[in-house]
């Protein structure tokens, strides 16, 4: 699977209701060792709905202090975004991702620490 298969795909909850489009994919580097490259990456979860522009500029990181007006603007734009842990993904077919949870049960996107 490629990240391009996920980005922009529509997410449907357990009832078939739309959650939003995948705006970002969170990866962690704790997979199997890949020779001289070290541990491989694996998908931790999906950022669904809301905007992603501010996150791409780093405004979702705790250590980014400002400019404050932009930080507040992006926080407001991203408040509807939800985080889907990868184990909740049930199927990916034709750019539609089905998950094993209701939209109402999905947490907000966790802020990055580094």
C-alpha positions, -999 to 999 in steps of 0.1 A, spaced: 0 0 0 12 35 -8 3 67 12 -12 81 -20 -38 53 -18 -49 68 16 -46 105 12 -78 120 0 -97 88 4 -132 90 20 -137 74 54 -170 57 63 -179 47 99 -194 14 111 -229 26 101 -217 36 66 -219 74 75 -192 96 61 -165 108 86 -145 129 61 -115 126 38 -81 115 50 -60 146 53 -28 132 68 -13 99 79 6 95 112 36 72 111 58 57 138 92 43 133 91 11 153 87 -15 125 111 -43 116 148 -33 110 154 -26 74 192 -33 71 213 -1 73 181 21 73 171 10 108 135 5 120 108 6 94 78 29 95 43 18 102 9 36 101 -2 47 135 -34 64 124 -53 86 100 -62 123 104 -97 126 90 -118 157 82 -110 193 89 -81 211 73 -45 199 71 -27 230 59 -18 242 94 -6 208 104 17 207 74 32 240 85 38 225 119 11 244 139 -1 211 154 31 207 173 32 216 210 66 234 207 55 258 180 47 291 198 34 314 171 26 336 154 -3 333 178 -30 345 154 -21 318 129 -19 292 156 -54 301 169 -68 302 133 -55 267 124 -66 253 158 -101 265 150 -101 251 115 -88 217 126 -112 212 156 -135 190 136 -107 167 125 -107 132 140 -80 106 146 -86 70 134 -62 45 150 -49 21 123 -64 -11 140 -99 4 135 -94 3 97 -115 -26 84 -112 -22 46 -97 0 19 -114 -4 -15 -118 21 -44 -105 51 -23 -130 44 4 -119 34 39 -143 16 62 -137 17 100 -150 -3 130 -161 27 150 -188 54 149 -177 90 141 -189 102 175 -165 78 192 -134 90 174 -110 112 194 -97 146 183 -63 145 166 -35 142 192 -10 170 191 25 161 182 52 164 208 83 166 185 
